[in-house]
Amino acid sequence: MAYNGSNTCRIRSKMLTDTQISHFYTHGFILMKNPFGEACMQQIDQADSSNRKKNNWSSDFNKLACQFLTVGELVLEMVEQPKLIEMAKQLLDCDEVHIGACGFGEALNIFSQDGRPFQQVDWHSDGGPEVKQVSFRTALDCHHSGNAPLRVLPGSHLRLKAEVWEELIQLEIASGQHQDIPSISFVKHPAEVEIMLDPRWTLVWTPSCWHATGIKTTIGLRRAIGWNYFPRGGRTRDAAAVKHIFSNQWESWSLQRQKLWGLLD
């Protein structure tokens, strides 16, 4: 697909090295310098400031996906760049990918499910060994230790979900805080990596890795922008949101673009 957009968000990174690819396969993530540059992040930040609090999305659509898509052509062209698509193909070891999920904003605007008055996401996995996906995630704000940094369990994308879950629950019980077997877990795992993401870096990872967040104890924004590439036959979670936001445009897109956004079988 030809990239015909402005140079604002044209990526500047080289292709991934063999050692980076190996690290992704083994651990489920790598960190790379933000390939889009400061000017691109500023433009996305300005678009977010303009759109914030303007839209109340139907529960039929993923809210964060809608916020991503309302940035408009800028983000469409950003994720369609051939270098990014080639990176995704490398990491997924396939010859065709599509964008099946995307999001922009603050995913932490919820309280902990166990009733504690904290903003924190519990341990979970968005897939398992059978779900091949690669996500590019860039922070617009600093996700430091008081701003609910992402916590990732390296290598867990290769393990059975039931096995990892049992490990987490046993650690929870061992903490001595529970009367009964807990249904959710926030426990610190001895092998977890806390990723204090900020706009200088981009996390390239598979959400099939088990992940959680720290507790948000500071005031301020915790935004990130991200999208997931899947191989042929993979998930198309946000195809409905794409059709909704671009209701008057998507049918006139090239077949190549429609296919890339998961709108064609």
C-alpha positions, -999 to 999 in steps of 0.1 A, spaced: 0 0 0 14 34 -10 18 59 18 5 92 5 1 112 37 22 140 51 56 135 66 44 144 101 40 108 112 62 90 87 82 64 107 119 68 110 128 34 124 148 7 107 134 -28 104 137 -50 135 168 -70 142 169 -107 146 176 -103 183 146 -81 187 124 -106 169 137 -134 191 130 -114 222 94 -108 211 89 -145 204 103 -155 238 91 -128 261 61 -113 242 73 -77 240 101 -54 229 106 -16 234 118 6 206 123 43 202 91 61 193 92 57 155 67 85 148 85 115 164 76 144 186 57 164 159 34 134 153 26 130 190 19 167 193 -6 165 164 -23 136 180 -24 153 214 -40 184 197 -66 162 181 -74 146 214 -78 180 231 -103 190 204 -123 158 206 -122 153 244 -157 153 260 -174 159 226 -185 124 219 -207 100 238 -203 67 221 -229 40 219 -222 9 239 -224 -10 206 -189 2 199 -156 2 217 -152 37 231 -114 38 229 -116 26 192 -140 54 184 -117 80 200 -88 66 180 -107 67 147 -121 102 152 -85 116 150 -91 109 113 -69 103 83 -38 110 103 -40 78 124 -53 58 94 -23 66 74 0 63 104 -8 26 109 -10 18 72 27 26 66 45 -2 48 73 -3 73 49 -10 102 30 -36 82 63 -53 73 73 -53 110 40 -69 119 44 -96 92 79 -103 106 67 -107 141 36 -127 132 55 -148 106 28 -143 80 24 -127 46 -8 -108 53 -21 -87 82 -51 -66 91 -59 -41 119 -84 -58 141 -83 -36 172 -73 0 180 -77 25 209 -68 59 221 -73 76 254 -74 65 291 -82 28 295 -80 32 333 -111 52 339 -126 24 360 -123 14 396 -108 -19 407 -134 -47 403 -129 -59 439 -144 -27 453 -113 -10 464 -112 27 458 -83 24 434 -79 28 397 -61 -4 387 -66 -32 361 -63 -68 373 -43 -96 357 -58 -108 324 -48 -119 289 -64 -108 257 -60 -142 241 -37 -172 246 -11 -192 228 -36 -197 199 -42 -159 193 -14 -144 172 -14 -106 174 11 -78 177 2 -44 192 21 -11 189 14 11 220 27 46 226 21 67 256 11 104 253 18 109 290 43 94 314 31 61 329 54 63 359 52 44 391 23 65 405 5 66 372 -5 29 369 23 15 348 16 -16 326 28 -48 343 36 -77 319 44 -113 327 71 -122 301 66 -154 282 31 -160 295 17 -157 259 32 -192 253 15 -208 283 -19 -222 288 -43 -196 304 -54 -220 331 -19 -226 341 -9 -189 344 -42 -182 362 -36 -209 388 -1 -195 394 -15 -160 401 -42 -173 423 -18 -193 444 4 -161 448 -28 -142 459 -37 -168 485 0 -169 497 -3 -132 504 -25 -139 534 -52 -113 524 -80 -137 514 -107 -157 533 -118 -175 501 -103 -182 467 -102 -149 449 -118 -144 416 -94 -116 404 -58 -109 410 -35 -79 414 -7 -97 432 29 -89 424 45 -117 404 82 -123 409 88 -125 372 67 -95 361 81 -65 343 68 -30 352 69 -9 320 70 28 328 61 39 293 65 75 281 63 93 247 100 85 240 93 48 236 69 25 218 59 -9 233 56 -36 206 39 -66 223 13 -93 222 -17 -87 245 -18 -125 247 8 -119 274 -8 -117 308 -8 -81 320 -22 -58 347 -14 -23 359 -1 -7 390 -23 16 411 -29 51 399 -20 73 429 -13 106 411 -36 132 394 -31 137 357 -36 120 324 -26 85 315 -33 83 278 -19 59 252 -26 52 215 -23 17 201 -35 -8 175 -33 -45 169 -23 -63 137 -36 -99 132 -28 -125 105 -55 -136 80 -85 -150 99 -77 -131 131 -99 -109 151 -118 -80 137 -131 -65 170 -133 -29 158 -146 -33 123 -180 -21 134 -165 11 149 -146 18 117 -178 15 97 -196 37 122 -170 65 123 -164 65 86 -200 57 76 -200 80 46 -165 71 34 -155 35 40 -173 20 11 -154 43 -13 -120 33 2 -98 12 -20 -103 -26 -16 -67 -27 -2 -76 -3 26 -109 -20 34 -90 -53 36 -63 -38 59 -90 -26 83 -107 -60 85 -138 -49 65 -136 -76 39 -136 -114 43 
